[in-house]
Amino acid sequence: MMKILALCLLMLALPLAAGAQSVDEKEMVRQAVLDYVEGIYEVTPARVERSVHPELTKRGFFVKKGETIYSPHVMTFQQLVDLSKTFNKDGHVAKDAPKEVVVFDVSDQTASAKLTAVWGIDYFHLAKYEGKWKIVNVMWQTHPKRSG
């Protein structure tokens, strides 16, 4: 009888433990995205370097000042690190600038997330390397123009 009770308790605890792990993994993915955005906002390139894989592929679309059509843009890891050193050097980004992170999916080696930031919307693919989540792909665009 004790063995059956112990087995039942173990079976009840397993889903809780598995859920706790996925919550921890989800939070680690969220933290990698926060390191990315806060590294840029707070001019701390070390945070970008720890959250982004050196083989980053970042592609996006922005509207140049005075124009109405989107232009494509590609950025490397080093260009992103360099940008993080200068983007907010003059402090133009407000302390309450948006940094909304939504984690869509977390598997054991891959994850996806979305960031809404002052510059626009970034969609991320992340992968786990040596136990740490790294951003490997970013697809982004400036905020869409509001119609009307």
TAZIBEL-V242332 format. One record per residue. N is the residue number from 1. PHI is phi in whole degrees, 0 to 359 (* if undefined). OMEGA is omega in whole degrees, 0 to 359 (* if undefined). Layout:
N,PHI,OMEGA + N,PHI,OMEGA
This chain:
1,*,179 + 2,297,180 + 3,296,180 + 4,295,179 + 5,297,179 + 6,297,179 + 7,296,179 + 8,297,178 + 9,297,178 + 10,298,180 + 11,295,177 + 12,289,183 + 13,283,183 + 14,302,178 + 15,299,178 + 16,294,179 + 17,294,179 + 18,296,178 + 19,296,179 + 20,297,179 + 21,296,182 + 22,293,176 + 23,295,177 + 24,298,179 + 25,296,178 + 26,299,179 + 27,293,178 + 28,293,176 + 29,295,178 + 30,303,181 + 31,294,177 + 32,298,179 + 33,292,177 + 34,296,176 + 35,301,179 + 36,299,185 + 37,289,180 + 38,289,174 + 39,298,178 + 40,283,180 + 41,299,188 + 42,262,179 + 43,54,177 + 44,233,183 + 45,302,179 + 46,299,178 + 47,291,176 + 48,294,182 + 49,300,182 + 50,280,184 + 51,256,186 + 52,241,178 + 53,287,181 + 54,301,178 + 55,261,180 + 56,310,168 + 57,241,179 + 58,237,180 + 59,233,179 + 60,194,184 + 61,222,178 + 62,221,177 + 63,257,178 + 64,293,180 + 65,304,179 + 66,85,180 + 67,245,182 + 68,240,180 + 69,254,179 + 70,284,173 + 71,246,178 + 72,285,180 + 73,213,178 + 74,238,181 + 75,224,176 + 76,266,175 + 77,306,183 + 78,295,177 + 79,296,178 + 80,294,178 + 81,299,179 + 82,298,178 + 83,299,181 + 84,296,178 + 85,279,187 + 86,233,189 + 87,308,182 + 88,240,182 + 89,302,180 + 90,271,177 + 91,76,182 + 92,286,179 + 93,278,181 + 94,298,179 + 95,301,180 + 96,259,179 + 97,303,183 + 98,296,173 + 99,205,182 + 100,277,181 + 101,249,173 + 102,239,177 + 103,266,182 + 104,278,188 + 105,205,176 + 106,226,172 + 107,253,183 + 108,286,181 + 109,237,184 + 110,228,179 + 111,207,175 + 112,223,183 + 113,206,179 + 114,228,176 + 115,234,169 + 116,253,184 + 117,232,182 + 118,299,184 + 119,273,182 + 120,152,185 + 121,240,178 + 122,244,172 + 123,250,188 + 124,241,161 + 125,248,179 + 126,237,176 + 127,224,180 + 128,264,177 + 129,239,179 + 130,49,176 + 131,81,182 + 132,239,179 + 133,281,180 + 134,233,176 + 135,283,181 + 136,247,178 + 137,224,174 + 138,227,170 + 139,242,186 + 140,220,171 + 141,205,173 + 142,294,179 + 143,302,179 + 144,297,175 + 145,292,177 + 146,279,179 + 147,275,176 + 148,101,*
